[in-house]
Amino acid sequence: MTQEKFLTHLQDEIQIEHKLKPNDKLSDIPEWDSLAMLATLSVFDEIGIEVSIDELEQCQSVQDILKKAGIDKI
């Protein structure tokens, strides 16, 4: 999966209207809450990557999430 497709899918799952960018800080995204974290875990599960809620809680930016997905390079 490409970075762009992953981010688009993540946006849809979290129900974010604006386009996510790698340098976005998660704390600046109003929709980023516990439900968004569960939706993100679901996206990881769909692509076959196991990430724990604790690992996801350590992410501070969209780039950190992309690194966990192994697609942090364009």
Steps between C-alpha positions, in 0.01 A plus 500: 500500500630844414532778753228699324256206499573424864439862603179519296374179660597626845319830437187310401514273804554787743251716309734794450397758243845646430790319337746346743866586452797315652611802702156544666519466877233266632429737791402768245237277337166558677370161387795313656349323800458146629255411221745630241770284656278193473425587137874535436562158654236365263686648202821334620315171536367530143853528364628218719711700745468435870518816710394522863301785648805580714717536190240721337473719811873572465449646152508877499464570128352351187860424398532276807192306387646468150822361650299236687335410168840478330405761241667812633689552173329625186 
